[in-house]
């Protein structure tokens, strides 16, 4: 039997989608989405637990590992990770405006990837290799969203009344620069990640 585990998303670490598609693109029930995702993952020879990372708090996750009905995700992005006969695989998207729709998009993507094997050309799972590489080399952003990055920049600057993002980013750069921190680049690297995310707003 397939075992699921909902986990807090933590950091997104990927480019944030600017213009998300509406969730009503998919007119299906959540149980239908879960059934499709389960079926597609099982065909990949899943081993162990399937982790679904959503932007919720630990308190929003029930004891059985599923999400509480009243839980509200702060960011719609979803990451689905699992061990398969092709090795560890991870799929992520924030292309739709709800996390449920993004889970559906991942399920449909898995279905499409499996269809690549219809003619017997990719029997060793070559179509999944990119997702292994993406997961292992993904950026380690510390922000769940562009808004989260913006809030962090405001905390760094700690000067109320700054009206423009441009000024906020400029002042944060001055405070995070390695010259201000005895050559330590930790804050600067975090600033660069935040800046790139804020530029998507």
N, C-alpha and C positions, 0 to 999 in steps of 0.2 A: 504493500500500500504506500502511495506517495505521501511524504511527510513535508508539511509547509511550515515555514517560520517567518512571521512578519518581524522586521527589525527597523529601528529608526534609521533614516537615511544618512544622517550625519552630513558630511560635505559632498557637494555635487561633483566638483572637479572636472566638469565638462563645459563646453560652450552652452550658454543658456539660449533657448529658442526665443526669438523676439516676438513673432506673430504666431501664436499657437492656434491650432485648429480646434473647432468646437467639439465637445464630447458627444453631442447628439449625432455626429457622423456615424457612430455605431449604435444602432437601435436594437440592442440585445441586453439580456439580463446579466447581472454579475455572475450568477451560477453558470450561465452559458460560457462566459469568458473564462472562468476558472476551469471548466470542463475542457475547453479547447486547449488552454495552456498546459493542463495536466497531461492531456493526450499527447501533445507535441513533445513535451519534455520526456515523457516515458518512452517515446519512440527513439530518443537519443540515448537510451540506456542510463537513465539517471541513477546516481549512486548517492545515498544519504539524503540530507535535507535540502529542500529548495528554499533559498533565502530570497524574500521579497522585501526590498528596502524602500520605505515610504517616509516622507517627512512628517512623522508623528512623534509624540513623546512615549517613553516606556509605559507610562500609565494608560495610554490609549490601546495597549496590546493586552488581550485577554490571556488567561492562564493556558488556554489551548493553543496559543501562538497566533491566533487570528486577531483582526482589528475590531475594536469596539464600534458599535453602530453609530454612536454620536461623535466619533473621532473626526477631526477636520485637519487635513494636511495643509501645512503652510506653503508648500511648494509642490507642484503637480508631478515633478520628475520621479521616475521609478527605476530601480535597478533590480533585475532578476538574475540570480547567480546559482549555479549548481555544478556538481561533478557529473560528467558524462563519459561515455565510452571513448570520446574524442579528447578527454581531459577537462579541466575546469573551463566553464563558459560563463560569460556575463553579458547581459543585454541591458541597455539603458536608453530611455527616451523621456523628453519633456515636451514632445511635439503637440500634445493635446492639453486642453485646459483642466482636466481632472486626472487624478492618479489612476482611477479605474479605466479610463479610456486609454491611458498609456500602457497599462497592463495588457489591454486588448490588442494594442498595436504590436507589442512584443510577441504575443501569441500568434498573431497573423504573420509576423515576420518569420517566426520559426517555421510556420506552415509553408511559407514561400521558399525558405531555404531548403526544406526537405524536398520540395518539388523539383529543385535543381537536380536531385539524384534520380529523377524519373527515368532518364535514359541511360543510367549506369555509368556515367562518366566520372562521378565524384564519390565513389564507394568508400574512400578512406576519409571522407568528411572535410575535403579541402575548403568547402564553402564556409566552414566554421573557424578556420584558422585566424582570420582577421579579428574575430571577437576575442580570441585568446590573447593576441598581441595587444589589442586595445586595452584590455583589463590590466595587463601586467605593466603597461607603460603609461597609464593614464596620469594626468597631472594630479597632484595632491593639493587641491584647493581646500581652504579651510572654511569656505562659505557655502551655505545651502542655496543661496540665491543672490541676485544682484542687489536686492533690498538689504539683505544681511550684510553684504560687503559695504554698502552705503552707510549703514548704522555703525559699522566698525570704524570707518573713516571719520565719522562724526565724533566718536569716542576718542580717537587718537588726537584729533585737533582740539577737542574740548573747548571750543570757543562758540558760544551761542550767537545766533544772528547772522551766520554766514548764509547768504541767499543763493549763491550760484554753486553748482556742482564743480565748475571749473576752478573756482577759488578754493573749494574744499579739497579737491584733489591736489592742487598746488601746495596748500599749507600742509597737508598730510605728507607729501613728498619731502618737504623740508624737515619734518619731525622724524621721519623714518629713515632718512639717508644714512648710510654707513658712517659718513664723516661725523655725524652727531652721536654715534654709538660705538666709538672706538673700533671702527672697521667691521663690526658685527653686521652681517647681511640678513639676518633672520627676519627682522621687521621689514626690511626693504623688499624681500621676496614676497612677504605677505601683502605688502602695499601694492606691488605689481599685480598680484592676483586680483586684489580688490579693485584696482583701477580698471583692469580689463573688463571685469564684470559690470562695474558702474557705467562704463561706456556703452553697454548694451541697453541701458534704460532710455 
